[in-house]
Amino acid sequence: MRARGILLVAILINLCFVLAYMNQSGEVAAAQETGEKIRQTQQQTPQERWQEIREREEALKLREQQLRKLEKTIDEKITRLESIESSIQKELDAYKQESNERIRLLVKIYSSMKPRAAASLMDKTDLKVAVEVFRNMKGDVAGGILSYMDTKKAASITKLLIENKRAD
């Protein structure tokens, strides 16, 4: 899921660079053409100038059409990326909800056990999971379980609970 978000950001950054490059290279070429055309214009008849103006107008119309197509393509890609972002967010929310449900179930299970038995199991549980379970338990139940746990693990859990409390 995180990889999709990174990919999304990378695509947007690349798109910005491509547009900036296209704009810059077009400006440099336009400046060179302008200098050359000024020299040529001074030697032209009014009919030739008029014809050149028409050609420029047609070139501008063609460029405008190309830019509109490019803008449409960019808008479609942005819409697609927003859709992907939305689906990623939905998946993330579903994952968080499922994770919260599992933690609630563990809290219920450990809270209903005798403190010594719950402590024995908590000693073998991943530290992050244990912290989440204790965070959602009532204080007296958590205290009873912690008192029977391995002292190092209980100290680590307590430390993380305090740090998490400060972050909230």
KEKE-3310 file (N, C-alpha, C; in steps of 0.2 Angstrom, whole numbers, plus 5000, padded with zeros to 4 digits):
npx = (5004:5010:5019:5012:5008:5020:5024:5014:5017:5029:5026:5019:5028:5038:5030:5028:5041:5043:5033:5039:5051:5047:5041:5051:5061:5053:5052:5066:5068:5058:5063:5075:5070:5062:5072:5078:5067:5064:5075:5073:5060:5062:5067:5056:5042:5025:5015:5022:5025:5012:5008:5017:5012:4999:5004:5010:4999:4992:5001:5001:4988:4988:4998:4991:4980:4988:4992:4980:4976:4986:4984:4972:4975:4984:4974:4966:4975:4978:4965:4964:4975:4970:4959:4965:4972:4961:4956:4967:4966:4954:4957:4967:4960:4951:4960:4965:4953:4951:4962:4960:4949:4954:4963:4954:4947:4958:4960:4948:4950:4962:4958:4949:4955:4965:4977:4990:4991:4988:4999:5009:5007:5007:5021:5026:5021:5022:5030:5024:5011:5007:5008:4998:4987:4987:4986:4972:4966:4958:4964:4967:4966:4976:4987:4987:4991:5003:5011:5014:5022:5037:5050:5058:5052:5040:5044:5048:5036:5028:5036:5034:5020:5019:5026:5018:5007:5011:5012:4999)
npy = (4994:5006:5007:5010:5023:5030:5028:5035:5048:5049:5048:5060:5069:5067:5070:5084:5088:5084:5093:5105:5105:5104:5116:5125:5122:5125:5139:5143:5139:5147:5160:5160:5158:5170:5180:5177:5178:5191:5197:5192:5197:5211:5211:5207:5208:5216:5206:5194:5195:5195:5182:5175:5178:5172:5159:5158:5159:5148:5138:5142:5138:5125:5121:5125:5116:5104:5107:5107:5093:5087:5093:5087:5074:5074:5078:5067:5058:5063:5061:5048:5045:5050:5042:5030:5034:5036:5023:5017:5023:5019:5005:5006:5012:5001:4991:4997:4997:4983:4979:4986:4979:4967:4970:4974:4962:4954:4961:4959:4945:4943:4951:4943:4932:4924:4934:4929:4919:4926:4935:4926:4923:4935:4938:4932:4938:4949:4965:4977:4974:4970:4982:4989:4981:4983:4996:4998:4991:4991:5000:4993:4979:4978:4982:4971:4961:4965:4964:4951:4948:4946:4956:4965:4965:4970:4983:4988:4989:4997:5009:5012:5014:5025:5034:5034:5039:5052:5056:5057)
npz = (5000:5004:4994:4983:4986:4986:4972:4966:4970:4964:4950:4949:4951:4941:4930:4932:4930:4916:4910:4913:4907:4894:4892:4894:4884:4873:4874:4873:4859:4853:4856:4848:4835:4834:4834:4821:4813:4814:4807:4794:4791:4789:4776:4769:4758:4759:4756:4758:4771:4776:4772:4780:4793:4793:4792:4804:4813:4810:4814:4828:4831:4829:4839:4850:4849:4852:4865:4871:4870:4877:4890:4892:4893:4904:4914:4914:4919:4931:4937:4937:4946:4957:4959:4962:4973:4982:4983:4989:5001:5006:5007:5017:5028:5030:5034:5046:5053:5054:5061:5073:5078:5080:5090:5100:5102:5107:5119:5126:5128:5135:5146:5152:5157:5170:5179:5180:5170:5159:5159:5157:5143:5137:5139:5129:5118:5104:5106:5101:5099:5112:5119:5112:5116:5130:5131:5128:5138:5154:5168:5181:5177:5168:5176:5185:5176:5171:5183:5185:5174:5164:5171:5163:5151:5155:5159:5147:5140:5149:5147:5133:5134:5141:5133:5121:5127:5129:5116:5111)
capx = (5000:5014:5023:5007:5008:5027:5023:5009:5021:5035:5023:5017:5035:5040:5025:5030:5048:5042:5030:5044:5056:5044:5040:5058:5064:5049:5054:5072:5067:5054:5067:5080:5066:5060:5078:5079:5062:5065:5080:5069:5054:5065:5068:5050:5036:5019:5012:5026:5023:5005:5008:5020:5007:4995:5007:5011:4993:4990:5006:4999:4982:4990:5001:4985:4977:4992:4992:4974:4976:4991:4980:4967:4979:4986:4968:4964:4980:4976:4959:4966:4979:4965:4955:4970:4973:4955:4955:4972:4964:4949:4960:4970:4954:4948:4965:4965:4947:4952:4967:4957:4944:4958:4965:4948:4946:4963:4959:4943:4952:4967:4955:4945:4960:4968:4983:4996:4991:4988:5006:5013:5006:5010:5028:5028:5018:5026:5030:5019:5004:5006:5007:4991:4982:4987:4983:4965:4963:4957:4971:4968:4967:4983:4992:4987:4994:5010:5014:5016:5026:5045:5051:5061:5047:5035:5047:5048:5029:5027:5039:5031:5014:5020:5028:5012:5002:5013:5011:4992)
capy = (5000:5012:5008:5014:5031:5032:5028:5040:5054:5049:5049:5067:5073:5066:5074:5091:5089:5084:5099:5111:5104:5106:5123:5129:5121:5129:5146:5144:5139:5153:5166:5159:5159:5177:5184:5175:5180:5199:5199:5190:5202:5217:5210:5204:5212:5215:5200:5189:5196:5193:5175:5173:5179:5167:5153:5158:5158:5141:5135:5143:5134:5118:5120:5125:5109:5099:5108:5105:5086:5086:5095:5082:5068:5076:5078:5060:5054:5065:5058:5041:5044:5052:5036:5025:5036:5035:5016:5015:5026:5014:4999:5008:5012:4994:4988:5000:4994:4976:4979:4988:4974:4961:4972:4973:4954:4952:4964:4955:4938:4944:4954:4938:4927:4926:4938:4925:4916:4932:4937:4921:4924:4942:4938:4929:4942:4955:4971:4982:4971:4970:4989:4991:4978:4986:5003:4997:4988:4995:5000:4988:4973:4979:4982:4964:4956:4967:4962:4944:4948:4947:4963:4969:4966:4975:4989:4991:4990:5003:5015:5013:5016:5032:5038:5034:5044:5059:5058:5058)
capz = (5000:5004:4988:4978:4987:4983:4965:4964:4971:4959:4944:4948:4951:4934:4925:4932:4926:4909:4908:4914:4901:4887:4892:4894:4877:4868:4875:4870:4852:4851:4856:4842:4829:4834:4831:4814:4809:4813:4801:4788:4791:4787:4769:4765:4755:4763:4755:4761:4778:4777:4772:4786:4799:4792:4794:4812:4816:4809:4819:4834:4832:4829:4845:4855:4849:4855:4872:4874:4870:4883:4896:4893:4895:4911:4918:4914:4923:4938:4939:4938:4952:4963:4960:4965:4980:4985:4984:4994:5007:5008:5010:5023:5033:5031:5038:5052:5057:5056:5066:5079:5080:5083:5097:5105:5104:5112:5126:5129:5129:5141:5152:5155:5159:5176:5178:5179:5164:5154:5159:5153:5136:5135:5139:5122:5113:5101:5110:5099:5100:5119:5120:5110:5121:5137:5130:5128:5144:5161:5172:5186:5174:5165:5181:5187:5172:5171:5189:5184:5168:5165:5173:5157:5146:5158:5159:5140:5139:5152:5144:5127:5135:5143:5127:5117:5130:5128:5109:5110)
cpx = (5004:5018:5018:5008:5015:5026:5019:5013:5026:5032:5021:5023:5038:5036:5027:5036:5047:5038:5035:5049:5053:5043:5046:5061:5060:5051:5061:5072:5063:5059:5072:5076:5064:5066:5079:5073:5062:5069:5076:5064:5056:5066:5062:5046:5030:5016:5015:5025:5016:5004:5011:5016:5002:4998:5008:5005:4991:4995:5003:4992:4984:4994:4996:4982:4981:4992:4985:4973:4981:4988:4975:4970:4981:4980:4966:4969:4979:4970:4960:4970:4974:4961:4959:4971:4967:4954:4961:4969:4959:4952:4964:4965:4952:4953:4965:4959:4948:4957:4964:4952:4948:4961:4960:4947:4952:4962:4954:4946:4957:4963:4951:4949:4962:4975:4989:4996:4991:4995:5010:5013:5008:5017:5030:5025:5023:5025:5025:5012:5003:5005:5000:4986:4982:4984:4975:4962:4962:4963:4972:4969:4974:4988:4992:4991:5002:5014:5017:5021:5033:5046:5054:5056:5041:5037:5046:5041:5027:5030:5036:5024:5014:5022:5022:5007:5004:5012:5004:4991)
cpy = (5006:5013:5011:5021:5033:5033:5033:5047:5055:5051:5057:5071:5073:5070:5081:5092:5089:5091:5105:5111:5106:5113:5127:5128:5124:5136:5147:5144:5145:5159:5166:5161:5166:5181:5183:5178:5188:5201:5197:5195:5208:5217:5208:5210:5211:5209:5194:5189:5193:5185:5172:5173:5174:5160:5152:5156:5151:5137:5136:5139:5127:5116:5121:5119:5104:5100:5106:5097:5084:5087:5090:5076:5069:5075:5071:5056:5056:5062:5051:5040:5046:5046:5031:5027:5035:5027:5014:5017:5021:5008:5000:5008:5005:4990:4990:4997:4987:4975:4981:4983:4968:4963:4972:4966:4952:4955:4960:4948:4939:4947:4948:4932:4929:4929:4934:4922:4921:4934:4933:4922:4930:4942:4936:4933:4948:4961:4976:4980:4971:4977:4991:4987:4981:4993:5003:4994:4993:4994:4995:4981:4973:4978:4975:4960:4958:4965:4955:4943:4948:4954:4967:4970:4971:4982:4992:4993:4997:5010:5017:5016:5024:5037:5039:5039:5051:5061:5059:5065)
cpz = (5000:4998:4983:4979:4985:4976:4963:4965:4965:4952:4943:4948:4944:4929:4926:4929:4919:4906:4908:4909:4895:4887:4891:4887:4872:4869:4872:4862:4850:4851:4850:4836:4829:4831:4824:4810:4808:4808:4795:4786:4788:4779:4765:4763:4760:4762:4758:4769:4780:4777:4778:4792:4799:4794:4801:4815:4815:4814:4826:4836:4833:4836:4851:4855:4853:4862:4875:4875:4876:4889:4897:4896:4902:4916:4919:4919:4930:4941:4941:4945:4958:4964:4964:4972:4985:4987:4989:5001:5010:5011:5016:5029:5035:5036:5045:5056:5059:5061:5073:5082:5083:5090:5102:5107:5109:5119:5129:5132:5136:5147:5156:5158:5166:5175:5176:5172:5158:5153:5155:5146:5133:5135:5132:5116:5110:5105:5108:5100:5108:5121:5118:5114:5127:5137:5130:5134:5150:5165:5177:5183:5171:5170:5184:5183:5172:5178:5189:5178:5169:5166:5167:5152:5148:5158:5152:5138:5142:5149:5138:5128:5137:5137:5122:5120:5129:5121:5107:5113)
residu = (MET:ARG:ALA:ARG:GLY:ILE:LEU:LEU:VAL:ALA:ILE:LEU:ILE:ASN:LEU:CYS:PHE:VAL:LEU:ALA:TYR:MET:ASN:GLN:SER:GLY:GLU:VAL:ALA:ALA:ALA:GLN:GLU:THR:GLY:GLU:LYS:ILE:ARG:GLN:THR:GLN:GLN:GLN:THR:PRO:GLN:GLU:ARG:TRP:GLN:GLU:ILE:ARG:GLU:ARG:GLU:GLU:ALA:LEU:LYS:LEU:ARG:GLU:GLN:GLN:LEU:ARG:LYS:LEU:GLU:LYS:THR:ILE:ASP:GLU:LYS:ILE:THR:ARG:LEU:GLU:SER:ILE:GLU:SER:SER:ILE:GLN:LYS:GLU:LEU:ASP:ALA:TYR:LYS:GLN:GLU:SER:ASN:GLU:ARG:ILE:ARG:LEU:LEU:VAL:LYS:ILE:TYR:SER:SER:MET:LYS:PRO:ARG:ALA:ALA:ALA:SER:LEU:MET:ASP:LYS:THR:ASP:LEU:LYS:VAL:ALA:VAL:GLU:VAL:PHE:ARG:ASN:MET:LYS:GLY:ASP:VAL:ALA:GLY:GLY:ILE:LEU:SER:TYR:MET:ASP:THR:LYS:LYS:ALA:ALA:SER:ILE:THR:LYS:LEU:LEU:ILE:GLU:ASN:LYS:ARG:ALA:ASP)
# end
